[in-house]
Amino acid sequence: MSAPSAPKNTPKVTEREARQVAEAAREQDWRKPSFAKELFLGRFRLDLIHPHPLPPGDDVRRGEAFLARLRDFCETKIDGALIEREAKIPDEVINGLKELGALGMKIDPKYGGLGLTQVYYNRALALVGSANPAIGALLSAHQSIGVPQPLKLFGSQEQKDTFLPRLARTDISAFLLTEPDVGSDPARLATSAVPDGPDYILDGVKLWTTNGVVADLLVVMARVPKSVGHKGGITAFVVEADAPGITVENRNAFMGLRGLENGVTRFHRVRVPAANRIGPEGAGLKIALTTLNTGRLSLPAMCVGAGKWCLKIAREWSAAREQWGRPVARHEAVGAKISFIAATTFALEAVVDLASQMADEDRNDIRIEAALAKLYGSEMGCLMADELVQIRGGRGFETADSLAARGERAVPAEQLLRDLRINRIFEGSTEIMHLLIAREAVDAHLKVAGDLIDPDKPLSAKAKAGANAAGFYARWLPKLVTGPGQLPRTYTEFHPPGHPDLSTHLRYVERSARKLARSTFYAMSRWQGRMETKQGFLGRIVDIGAELFAMSAACVRAELLRTTDEHGREAYQLADAFCHQSRIRVEELFTRLWSNTDQLDRRVVDGVLSGAYLWLEQGVVDPSGEGPWIADATPGPATKDNVHRPIR
């Protein structure tokens, strides 16, 4: 098999340079409070999320009215089985969504959009994603990360006036960042945008361009070379998808999301007006990351929809299917799976709704909350789908078409498992999300002690950092010793008569937040500059924070439903079950912070890469085809037919 290859023009960067690029792109300041940031610092700020924020009445009425129309469309116009068989969303379905206004759910009405809140946009994605996840992905890629969101946040008024009316009703957009040899390491971005008079000339290849096959407008990240009058750097552009020199070279196919219009897009001397540049040169990565702050909420929203469907099927099937004289739901081994699905769906909806409402109110910084929602939702969504397949047994592994062919209900459980799997990779893989959240979680520490552990800083900077750190930790560390979680009568409003006691779970969250902060401080003291290499430890720190956030959201939602809804008692039961399940996971994660196989794993990896275990690979054949590990993406004219097909 051929050795790995890379585009000839891919920049060569060191690990340190790559980190510097990523660091420069992140938001440096915290201008608003953040519940999750405080949680990682050992401060349980329940006041930031309780009482649960609520949307204005007008937003609710508009949102519910649209959901009713969308539900009717999903039930009467979308044939999910047909999309799965033909690996394509019918054009008439997409045109119907356009007529419904679904392309403009998040776009202001003055530009022709519906102007839905983040809460109702997410509920719409959950609904349409339950009909077919590929449609949810199409709408999400268009609005959550496609052209509308960066224009809303960073576009000029002229750009908004020009593009948003099109995007609200007729034009589909796509977001183009990834390249064949560039994933979560944007410092190596190879696509170039060279200034040429009033324009830029784009050259390069983009991979996994969701919506790219059918898109009308693209937001493209490209590197502008530094020159006289040009700051340079990775820059964002709005590009017409049918511009001369653009070729969609391939429509990619995947294990799931078979209707996804995802491709490979080549740019060869594509002329883009400078007026189409979003923000200044060099701001592209910051624009992308800021866009994702709320854009990431779309994936867990669709995982909520998946959880609701898993619960429905699990309930109906396990009540009908009998084994050893009683329904399988009454057997403890199956019942535990059903309880997990029900409790986790409740908690995940609580997380998404809370983060979405905070995004709508714009009084909190939710960059960590949204990232935690994406991380937690994608992981738990896959687990729930896997448990449903297990509950269904052989029928869970069988396709819906096969079930129907032999006369049984066509339940696409295996399809859901395949469709959800990509969410652990989309918009930041689980591993990258761990690192991204961990970086934000230790931001306060790096601000006061970062120079102290930076080997490149001079002694004068280290001395100043040492003084700052001494003052900060002298004030901070004593507060991690005791707190409200040790007092038995705190949070008593979460223990109303006749309901499960949720106050005990909130006290646990408060104690665990302080323990989490102490563990983080100890690790930083122990490993200092090597902390960034301890990815296993950082991942567990983040996972603990995700569980504590989910527990908090579940309790707050249960109390909201108790005071506003007739299902308050049941909500308390689900929150109580989830918190008990979550606490077991948290305790295991705390244990694994210090008792793990991380060091042994590194030794084994060294052996694998050095060839020490080649003998272990003997006795099999490799069915893989020939070809390089990474396709050549050197800029140049297209050699393949253009498979771009705009939908009209």
C-alpha positions as CSV (number, residue, x, y, z in Angstrom):
1,M,0.0,0.0,0.0
2,S,1.3,3.5,-0.8
3,A,2.9,5.6,1.9
4,P,1.0,8.6,3.3
5,S,1.0,11.7,1.1
6,A,0.0,15.3,1.5
7,P,-0.7,18.2,-0.7
8,K,2.5,19.8,-1.9
9,N,1.5,23.2,-0.7
10,T,0.4,22.1,2.8
11,P,2.3,24.4,5.3
12,K,4.8,22.7,7.5
13,V,4.2,23.8,11.1
14,T,5.6,22.6,14.4
15,E,3.4,21.4,17.3
16,R,3.9,24.7,19.1
17,E,3.0,26.8,16.0
18,A,-0.2,24.8,15.6
19,R,-1.1,25.4,19.2
20,Q,-0.4,29.1,18.8
21,V,-2.8,29.4,15.8
22,A,-5.5,27.6,17.8
23,E,-4.9,29.8,20.8
24,A,-5.1,33.0,18.8
25,A,-8.4,32.0,17.3
26,R,-10.2,31.4,20.6
27,E,-12.1,34.1,22.4
28,Q,-9.6,35.5,25.0
29,D,-12.0,37.2,27.4
30,W,-15.0,36.3,29.5
31,R,-17.3,39.4,29.4
32,K,-20.3,37.5,30.7
33,P,-20.8,34.9,33.4
34,S,-20.6,31.2,32.6
35,F,-22.1,28.5,34.8
36,A,-19.9,25.8,33.3
37,K,-16.7,27.8,33.7
38,E,-17.5,28.5,37.3
39,L,-18.3,24.8,37.8
40,F,-14.8,23.8,36.6
41,L,-13.4,26.4,39.1
42,G,-15.2,24.7,41.9
43,R,-17.9,27.3,42.2
44,F,-21.5,25.9,41.9
45,R,-23.4,29.0,40.7
46,L,-26.9,27.6,40.7
47,D,-28.2,31.2,40.5
48,L,-27.0,31.4,36.9
49,I,-29.5,28.7,35.8
50,H,-32.2,28.6,38.4
51,P,-35.0,29.6,38.2
52,H,-34.9,28.1,34.7
53,P,-35.0,30.9,32.1
54,L,-38.2,31.0,30.0
55,P,-38.8,32.3,26.4
56,P,-41.2,35.3,25.9
57,G,-44.8,34.4,25.0
58,D,-44.6,35.7,21.4
59,D,-41.6,33.5,20.8
60,V,-43.4,30.5,22.1
61,R,-46.5,31.2,19.9
62,R,-44.5,31.6,16.8
63,G,-42.3,28.6,17.5
64,E,-45.2,26.3,18.3
65,A,-47.1,27.4,15.2
66,F,-44.1,26.5,13.0
67,L,-43.5,23.2,14.8
68,A,-47.2,22.3,14.0
69,R,-46.6,23.0,10.3
70,L,-43.3,21.2,10.3
71,R,-44.8,18.1,12.0
72,D,-47.5,17.9,9.3
73,F,-44.9,18.2,6.6
74,C,-42.8,15.5,8.2
75,E,-45.7,13.1,8.6
76,T,-47.1,13.6,5.1
77,K,-44.2,14.6,2.8
78,I,-41.1,12.8,4.1
79,D,-40.5,9.1,3.4
80,G,-37.5,8.2,5.5
81,A,-37.3,4.7,4.1
82,L,-37.2,6.0,0.6
83,I,-34.3,8.3,1.4
84,E,-32.5,5.4,3.0
85,R,-33.0,3.2,0.0
86,E,-32.1,5.8,-2.7
87,A,-29.4,7.6,-0.6
88,K,-30.9,10.9,-1.6
89,I,-33.4,13.4,-0.3
90,P,-36.0,14.0,-3.1
91,D,-35.8,17.4,-4.6
92,E,-39.5,17.9,-3.9
93,V,-38.9,17.4,-0.2
94,I,-36.2,20.1,-0.2
95,N,-38.3,22.5,-2.2
96,G,-41.2,21.8,0.2
97,L,-38.9,22.7,3.1
98,K,-38.0,25.9,1.3
99,E,-41.6,26.8,0.9
100,L,-42.2,26.1,4.6
101,G,-39.5,28.6,5.5
102,A,-37.2,26.0,7.0
103,L,-34.1,27.4,5.4
104,G,-34.7,30.6,7.3
105,M,-35.6,29.4,10.7
106,K,-32.8,31.4,12.4
107,I,-32.8,34.3,9.9
108,D,-34.4,37.6,11.0
109,P,-37.9,38.2,9.5
110,K,-36.7,41.5,7.9
111,Y,-34.6,39.4,5.6
112,G,-37.4,37.0,4.9
113,G,-36.7,34.4,7.6
114,L,-38.8,33.1,10.4
115,G,-36.7,34.5,13.2
116,L,-37.1,31.5,15.6
117,T,-35.3,31.4,18.9
118,Q,-32.5,28.9,19.4
119,V,-34.9,26.9,21.6
120,Y,-37.4,26.4,18.8
121,Y,-34.8,26.0,16.1
122,N,-33.4,23.1,18.0
123,R,-36.8,21.6,18.6
124,A,-37.5,21.8,14.9
125,L,-34.2,20.0,14.1
126,A,-35.1,17.3,16.6
127,L,-38.5,16.9,14.9
128,V,-37.3,16.8,11.3
129,G,-34.2,14.7,12.3
130,S,-36.6,12.1,13.7
131,A,-38.2,11.9,10.3
132,N,-34.8,11.5,8.6
133,P,-31.4,12.5,10.1
134,A,-30.0,13.5,6.7
135,I,-32.6,16.2,6.5
136,G,-31.7,17.4,9.9
137,A,-28.1,17.5,8.9
138,L,-28.9,19.5,5.7
139,L,-30.8,22.2,7.6
140,S,-28.3,22.3,10.4
141,A,-25.3,22.6,8.1
142,H,-27.1,25.4,6.2
143,Q,-28.0,27.5,9.3
144,S,-25.8,26.4,12.2
145,I,-22.4,26.6,10.5
146,G,-23.2,27.7,6.9
147,V,-23.3,31.2,5.5
148,P,-26.3,32.7,7.6
149,Q,-24.7,32.4,11.1
150,P,-21.2,33.9,10.3
151,L,-23.0,36.7,8.4
152,K,-25.3,37.3,11.3
153,L,-22.4,37.6,13.7
154,F,-19.7,39.2,11.5
155,G,-21.1,40.2,8.2
156,S,-21.4,43.8,6.9
157,Q,-24.9,45.3,6.4
158,E,-24.3,45.1,2.6
159,Q,-23.5,41.4,2.9
160,K,-26.6,40.7,5.0
161,D,-28.8,42.6,2.6
162,T,-27.3,40.8,-0.4
163,F,-27.2,37.2,0.9
164,L,-29.7,36.6,3.8
165,P,-32.9,37.0,1.7
166,R,-31.6,34.3,-0.6
167,L,-30.5,32.1,2.2
168,A,-33.9,32.4,4.0
169,R,-36.0,31.1,1.1
170,T,-34.1,29.6,-1.8
171,D,-30.4,29.1,-1.5
172,I,-28.7,26.3,0.4
173,S,-25.3,27.0,2.0
174,A,-22.3,24.9,3.1
175,F,-19.3,25.5,5.4
176,L,-15.9,24.6,3.9
177,L,-12.9,24.3,6.3
178,T,-11.7,20.6,6.3
179,E,-9.1,19.5,3.7
180,P,-7.8,16.1,2.8
181,D,-4.8,16.6,5.0
182,V,-6.2,19.1,7.5
183,G,-8.8,18.3,10.1
184,S,-8.8,19.8,13.6
185,D,-5.3,21.4,12.9
186,P,-6.2,24.5,10.9
187,A,-2.6,25.8,11.1
188,R,-1.8,23.5,8.2
189,L,-4.7,24.9,6.0
190,A,-3.5,24.8,2.4
191,T,-6.3,26.5,0.4
192,S,-5.0,29.9,-0.6
193,A,-6.7,33.2,-1.3
194,V,-4.2,35.5,-3.1
195,P,-5.2,39.2,-3.5
196,D,-5.5,40.3,-7.1
197,G,-6.7,43.9,-7.4
198,P,-10.3,44.2,-6.0
199,D,-10.6,40.4,-5.8
200,Y,-9.0,37.3,-4.3
201,I,-8.0,34.2,-6.3
202,L,-8.9,30.9,-4.5
203,D,-7.0,27.7,-5.1
204,G,-7.3,24.5,-3.1
205,V,-9.4,21.4,-2.3
206,K,-12.0,21.0,0.5
207,L,-13.1,17.7,1.8
208,W,-16.4,16.5,3.6
209,T,-18.3,19.6,2.4
210,T,-21.7,18.9,3.9
211,N,-24.3,20.4,1.6
212,G,-21.5,21.1,-0.9
213,V,-23.0,19.0,-3.6
214,V,-26.3,21.0,-3.7
215,A,-25.1,24.3,-2.2
216,D,-25.7,27.7,-3.8
217,L,-23.5,29.6,-1.5
218,L,-20.4,28.6,0.4
219,V,-18.5,30.0,3.3
220,V,-14.8,29.1,2.6
221,M,-11.8,29.3,4.9
222,A,-8.6,30.1,3.0
223,R,-5.1,31.3,3.8
224,V,-4.3,34.9,2.6
225,P,-0.5,35.3,2.2
226,K,1.0,38.2,4.1
227,S,2.0,41.1,1.8
228,V,2.1,44.8,1.5
229,G,-1.3,46.1,2.5
230,H,-2.5,42.6,3.5
231,K,-2.3,41.3,7.1
232,G,-2.9,37.8,5.7
233,G,-3.9,34.7,7.7
234,I,-6.9,32.3,7.5
235,T,-9.8,34.3,6.2
236,A,-13.5,33.6,5.6
237,F,-15.2,34.3,2.3
238,V,-18.8,34.0,0.9
239,V,-18.4,32.2,-2.5
240,E,-21.0,31.6,-5.2
241,A,-21.1,27.8,-5.6
242,D,-21.4,28.0,-9.4
243,A,-18.5,30.4,-9.9
244,P,-16.1,29.5,-12.7
245,G,-13.3,27.3,-11.5
246,I,-15.3,25.4,-8.8
247,T,-15.8,21.7,-9.3
248,V,-17.6,19.3,-7.0
249,E,-15.4,16.3,-7.8
250,N,-17.2,13.6,-5.7
251,R,-20.3,12.9,-3.7
252,N,-19.1,11.0,-0.7
253,A,-21.0,8.0,0.7
254,F,-21.0,7.0,4.4
255,M,-22.0,4.2,6.8
256,G,-24.9,6.4,7.9
257,L,-26.8,9.6,6.8
258,R,-27.2,8.1,3.3
259,G,-29.1,11.1,2.1
260,L,-26.2,13.5,3.0
261,E,-25.1,15.7,0.1
262,N,-21.4,15.8,1.1
263,G,-18.6,16.1,-1.3
264,V,-15.1,17.1,-2.4
265,T,-14.9,20.6,-3.8
266,R,-11.9,21.9,-5.8
267,F,-11.2,25.6,-6.4
268,H,-9.0,26.5,-9.4
269,R,-8.3,30.2,-9.8
270,V,-11.7,31.1,-8.5
271,R,-12.2,34.9,-8.4
272,V,-14.0,36.2,-5.3
273,P,-14.7,39.9,-4.8
274,A,-13.1,41.4,-1.7
275,A,-16.7,42.6,-0.8
276,N,-17.4,38.9,-0.1
277,R,-14.8,38.6,2.6
278,I,-16.4,38.2,6.1
279,G,-14.5,40.3,8.6
280,P,-10.9,41.3,8.3
281,E,-8.1,39.1,7.0
282,G,-6.8,36.6,9.5
283,A,-10.2,36.5,11.4
284,G,-11.4,33.3,9.7
285,L,-10.7,30.8,12.6
286,K,-12.2,33.2,15.2
287,I,-15.3,33.5,13.0
288,A,-15.5,29.7,12.7
289,L,-15.1,29.1,16.4
290,T,-17.5,31.8,17.4
291,T,-20.1,30.5,14.9
292,L,-19.8,27.1,16.5
293,N,-20.4,28.3,20.0
294,T,-24.2,28.1,19.4
295,G,-24.0,26.1,16.2
296,R,-22.9,23.1,18.2
297,L,-26.3,22.9,19.9
298,S,-27.9,21.5,16.7
299,L,-26.2,18.1,17.0
300,P,-27.3,17.4,20.6
301,A,-30.8,18.7,19.7
302,M,-31.1,16.0,17.1
303,C,-29.7,13.5,19.7
304,V,-32.6,14.5,21.9
305,G,-35.0,13.6,19.1
306,A,-33.2,10.3,18.7
307,G,-33.5,9.6,22.4
308,K,-37.3,10.3,22.3
309,W,-37.7,7.8,19.5
310,C,-35.6,5.2,21.2
311,L,-37.8,5.5,24.3
312,K,-41.0,5.2,22.2
313,I,-39.8,2.0,20.4
314,A,-38.3,0.5,23.6
315,R,-41.6,1.0,25.4
316,E,-43.8,-0.4,22.7
317,W,-41.5,-3.3,21.8
318,S,-40.6,-4.4,25.3
319,A,-44.2,-4.4,26.4
320,A,-45.2,-6.6,23.4
321,R,-42.3,-9.0,23.4
322,E,-42.6,-11.7,26.0
323,Q,-39.8,-13.9,27.3
324,W,-40.1,-16.6,30.0
325,G,-43.7,-15.7,30.7
326,R,-43.6,-11.9,31.0
327,P,-42.8,-8.8,28.9
328,V,-39.0,-8.3,28.4
329,A,-39.3,-4.9,30.1
330,R,-40.1,-6.7,33.3
331,H,-36.7,-8.5,33.2
332,E,-34.2,-6.4,35.2
333,A,-31.4,-6.7,32.5
334,V,-33.7,-5.1,29.9
335,G,-35.4,-2.7,32.3
336,A,-32.1,-1.1,33.3
337,K,-31.6,-0.3,29.6
338,I,-35.0,1.3,29.3
339,S,-34.4,3.3,32.5
340,F,-31.1,4.6,31.1
341,I,-32.8,5.6,27.8
342,A,-35.6,7.4,29.6
343,A,-33.5,9.2,32.2
344,T,-30.8,10.2,29.7
345,T,-33.3,11.5,27.2
346,F,-34.8,13.7,30.0
347,A,-31.4,15.0,31.0
348,L,-30.2,15.6,27.5
349,E,-33.3,17.6,26.7
350,A,-32.7,19.6,29.9
351,V,-29.1,20.4,28.8
352,V,-30.0,21.4,25.3
353,D,-33.1,23.5,26.3
354,L,-31.1,25.3,29.1
355,A,-28.1,26.1,26.9
356,S,-30.4,27.2,24.1
357,Q,-32.5,29.5,26.3
358,M,-29.3,31.0,27.7
359,A,-28.1,31.6,24.1
360,D,-31.4,33.3,23.4
361,E,-31.1,35.6,26.4
362,D,-27.5,36.4,25.6
363,R,-26.7,37.2,29.3
364,N,-24.3,34.3,29.8
365,D,-21.3,33.1,27.9
366,I,-22.2,29.6,26.8
367,R,-19.2,28.5,24.9
368,I,-18.4,25.8,27.4
369,E,-22.1,24.8,27.9
370,A,-22.6,24.4,24.1
371,A,-19.5,22.4,23.8
372,L,-20.5,20.2,26.7
373,A,-23.9,19.7,25.2
374,K,-22.4,18.6,21.9
375,L,-19.9,16.3,23.6
376,Y,-22.4,14.7,26.0
377,G,-25.3,14.5,23.5
378,S,-23.2,12.8,20.8
379,E,-21.8,10.2,23.2
380,M,-25.1,9.5,25.0
381,G,-27.1,9.5,21.8
382,C,-24.9,6.7,20.4
383,L,-25.2,4.8,23.7
384,M,-29.0,5.1,23.7
385,A,-29.2,3.8,20.1
386,D,-26.9,0.9,20.9
387,E,-29.1,0.0,23.9
388,L,-32.2,0.1,21.7
389,V,-30.6,-2.3,19.2
390,Q,-29.7,-4.6,22.1
391,I,-33.3,-4.5,23.4
392,R,-34.6,-5.3,20.0
393,G,-32.2,-8.3,19.7
394,G,-31.9,-9.8,16.3
395,R,-34.6,-7.4,15.0
396,G,-32.4,-4.5,16.1
397,F,-29.6,-5.7,13.8
398,E,-32.0,-6.4,10.9
399,T,-32.8,-3.6,8.5
400,A,-36.3,-2.0,8.4
401,D,-36.8,-3.1,4.8
402,S,-36.0,-6.7,5.7
403,L,-38.4,-6.6,8.7
404,A,-41.2,-5.3,6.4
405,A,-40.5,-7.9,3.8
406,R,-41.2,-10.7,6.2
407,G,-44.3,-9.0,7.6
408,E,-43.1,-7.2,10.7
409,R,-43.0,-3.5,11.7
410,A,-40.3,-1.7,9.8
411,V,-38.3,-0.3,12.8
412,P,-35.0,1.3,11.5
413,A,-33.0,0.8,14.8
414,E,-29.8,-0.2,13.1
415,Q,-30.1,2.8,10.8
416,L,-30.3,5.1,13.8
417,L,-27.2,3.6,15.2
418,R,-25.3,4.2,11.9
419,D,-26.7,7.7,11.5
420,L,-25.8,8.9,15.0
421,R,-22.3,7.6,14.9
422,I,-21.0,10.5,12.9
423,N,-22.0,13.0,15.7
424,R,-19.0,11.8,17.7
425,I,-16.9,13.2,14.8
426,F,-18.9,16.1,13.3
427,E,-18.1,19.6,14.3
428,G,-15.3,18.6,16.6
429,S,-14.6,14.9,17.5
430,T,-15.0,13.8,21.1
431,E,-11.3,13.9,21.5
432,I,-11.0,17.4,20.2
433,M,-14.0,18.5,22.3
434,H,-12.2,17.2,25.4
435,L,-9.2,19.3,24.6
436,L,-11.2,22.4,23.6
437,I,-13.3,22.3,26.8
438,A,-10.3,21.5,28.9
439,R,-8.5,24.6,27.6
440,E,-11.4,26.8,28.6
441,A,-11.8,25.0,31.9
442,V,-8.2,25.9,32.9
443,D,-8.2,29.4,31.4
444,A,-8.3,31.1,34.8
445,H,-5.2,29.1,35.8
446,L,-3.3,29.9,32.7
447,K,-4.1,33.6,33.0
448,V,-2.4,33.8,36.4
449,A,0.2,31.0,36.1
450,G,0.7,30.4,32.4
451,D,4.0,32.2,32.2
452,L,5.2,30.2,35.2
453,I,5.0,26.9,33.3
454,D,5.9,28.2,29.8
455,P,9.5,27.2,29.1
456,D,10.0,30.0,26.6
457,K,9.2,32.8,29.0
458,P,12.1,34.8,30.6
459,L,12.8,34.7,34.4
460,S,11.3,38.2,34.8
461,A,8.0,37.0,33.4
462,K,8.1,33.9,35.5
463,A,8.7,35.9,38.6
464,K,5.8,38.2,37.9
465,A,3.5,35.2,37.2
466,G,4.7,33.6,40.4
467,A,3.6,36.6,42.4
468,N,0.2,36.7,40.6
469,A,-0.3,33.0,41.1
470,A,0.5,33.2,44.8
471,G,-2.2,35.9,45.3
472,F,-4.8,34.1,43.2
473,Y,-4.4,30.7,44.9
474,A,-4.2,32.1,48.4
475,R,-7.7,33.4,47.8
476,W,-9.1,30.5,45.7
477,L,-7.8,27.3,47.3
478,P,-9.4,27.9,50.8
479,K,-12.8,28.2,49.1
480,L,-12.5,24.6,47.8
481,V,-12.4,23.1,51.3
482,T,-16.0,23.6,52.4
483,G,-19.2,24.7,50.7
484,P,-23.0,24.5,50.7
485,G,-22.9,20.9,49.5
486,Q,-21.8,19.9,53.0
487,L,-24.9,21.5,54.7
488,P,-27.9,19.1,54.8
489,R,-30.5,21.8,54.5
490,T,-29.3,23.6,51.3
491,Y,-31.3,23.6,48.0
492,T,-34.4,22.4,50.0
493,E,-36.7,23.9,47.3
494,F,-35.7,20.9,45.3
495,H,-37.3,18.6,47.8
496,P,-41.0,19.4,47.7
497,P,-43.5,17.2,49.6
498,G,-44.3,13.9,47.8
499,H,-41.4,14.2,45.3
500,P,-38.0,12.5,45.2
501,D,-35.3,14.5,46.9
502,L,-33.2,16.3,44.3
503,S,-31.5,18.6,46.8
504,T,-29.2,15.7,47.7
505,H,-28.0,15.6,44.1
506,L,-27.3,19.3,43.9
507,R,-25.3,19.1,47.1
508,Y,-23.4,16.3,45.5
509,V,-22.8,18.5,42.4
510,E,-21.5,21.3,44.6
511,R,-19.1,19.0,46.5
512,S,-17.9,17.3,43.3
513,A,-17.3,20.7,41.6
514,R,-14.9,21.6,44.4
515,K,-13.2,18.2,44.2
516,L,-12.9,18.6,40.4
517,A,-11.2,22.0,40.9
518,R,-8.8,20.5,43.5
519,S,-7.9,17.6,41.2
520,T,-7.2,20.0,38.3
521,F,-5.0,22.2,40.5
522,Y,-3.1,19.2,41.8
523,A,-2.5,17.9,38.2
524,M,-1.3,21.3,37.1
525,S,1.1,21.5,40.0
526,R,2.3,18.0,39.3
527,W,2.7,18.1,35.5
528,Q,3.0,21.9,34.9
529,G,4.0,22.4,31.2
530,R,3.4,18.7,30.4
531,M,-0.3,19.1,31.4
532,E,-1.4,19.6,27.8
533,T,0.0,16.1,26.9
534,K,-2.1,14.4,29.6
535,Q,-5.1,14.0,27.3
536,G,-6.5,11.0,29.1
537,F,-6.6,13.0,32.4
538,L,-8.1,16.1,30.7
539,G,-10.7,14.0,29.0
540,R,-11.9,12.6,32.3
541,I,-11.9,16.1,33.9
542,V,-14.2,17.3,31.1
543,D,-16.4,14.2,31.3
544,I,-16.9,14.8,35.0
545,G,-17.9,18.4,34.3
546,A,-20.3,17.2,31.6
547,E,-22.0,14.9,34.0
548,L,-22.3,17.6,36.7
549,F,-23.7,20.1,34.2
550,A,-26.3,17.5,33.0
551,M,-27.3,16.7,36.6
552,S,-27.7,20.4,37.3
553,A,-29.8,21.0,34.2
554,A,-32.0,17.9,34.9
555,C,-32.8,19.1,38.5
556,V,-33.5,22.6,37.3
557,R,-35.8,21.4,34.5
558,A,-37.6,19.0,36.9
559,E,-38.4,21.9,39.2
560,L,-39.5,24.1,36.3
561,L,-41.9,21.3,35.2
562,R,-43.2,20.9,38.7
563,T,-44.2,24.5,38.9
564,T,-45.5,25.0,35.4
565,D,-46.6,21.6,34.0
566,E,-48.7,18.6,35.1
567,H,-45.8,16.2,34.7
568,G,-43.8,17.6,37.5
569,R,-43.8,14.4,39.6
570,E,-42.7,12.3,36.7
571,A,-40.0,14.8,35.8
572,Y,-38.7,14.6,39.4
573,Q,-38.6,10.8,39.1
574,L,-36.6,10.9,35.9
575,A,-34.2,13.5,37.2
576,D,-33.7,11.5,40.3
577,A,-33.0,8.3,38.3
578,F,-30.6,10.2,36.0
579,C,-28.7,11.8,38.9
580,H,-28.2,8.4,40.6
581,Q,-27.0,6.9,37.3
582,S,-24.7,9.9,36.7
583,R,-23.2,9.8,40.1
584,I,-22.0,6.3,39.6
585,R,-20.3,7.4,36.3
586,V,-18.8,10.4,38.1
587,E,-17.3,8.3,40.9
588,E,-15.7,6.0,38.4
589,L,-14.2,8.9,36.5
590,F,-12.8,10.4,39.7
591,T,-11.2,7.1,40.4
592,R,-9.8,6.9,36.9
593,L,-8.1,10.3,37.2
594,W,-5.4,8.7,39.2
595,S,-5.9,5.0,38.7
596,N,-5.6,4.3,35.0
597,T,-3.5,2.6,32.3
598,D,-2.4,5.8,30.6
599,Q,1.3,5.2,31.0
600,L,1.0,1.5,30.0
601,D,-1.0,2.5,27.0
602,R,1.7,4.9,25.8
603,R,4.3,2.1,26.0
604,V,2.0,-0.2,24.0
605,V,1.6,2.6,21.4
606,D,5.3,2.9,21.1
607,G,5.6,-0.8,20.5
608,V,2.8,-0.8,17.9
609,L,4.4,2.1,16.0
610,S,7.9,0.6,16.1
611,G,6.7,-2.7,14.7
612,A,7.3,-4.7,17.9
613,Y,3.9,-6.4,17.6
614,L,3.9,-7.1,13.9
615,W,3.6,-10.8,14.7
616,L,0.2,-10.1,16.3
617,E,-1.1,-9.0,12.9
618,Q,-0.4,-12.3,11.3
619,G,-3.2,-14.8,10.3
620,V,-5.5,-12.4,8.4
621,V,-5.9,-10.9,5.0
622,D,-6.4,-7.1,4.4
623,P,-9.5,-6.4,2.2
624,S,-8.5,-2.8,1.8
625,G,-8.0,-1.4,-1.7
626,E,-4.9,0.2,-3.1
627,G,-4.2,3.9,-2.9
628,P,-2.6,6.5,-0.7
629,W,-3.9,7.0,2.8
630,I,-4.6,10.7,2.0
631,A,-5.6,11.8,-1.5
632,D,-3.5,14.3,-3.3
633,A,-5.0,17.7,-3.0
634,T,-2.4,19.7,-4.8
635,P,-4.1,22.8,-6.4
636,G,-4.8,22.7,-10.1
637,P,-7.6,22.3,-12.7
638,A,-10.2,19.7,-12.1
639,T,-9.8,16.3,-13.8
640,K,-13.2,15.0,-12.9
641,D,-16.8,15.8,-13.9
642,N,-18.6,18.4,-11.9
643,V,-21.4,16.6,-9.8
644,H,-22.7,19.9,-8.4
645,R,-26.5,19.9,-8.7
646,P,-28.3,23.0,-7.3
647,I,-31.9,22.3,-6.4
648,R,-34.5,24.5,-7.9
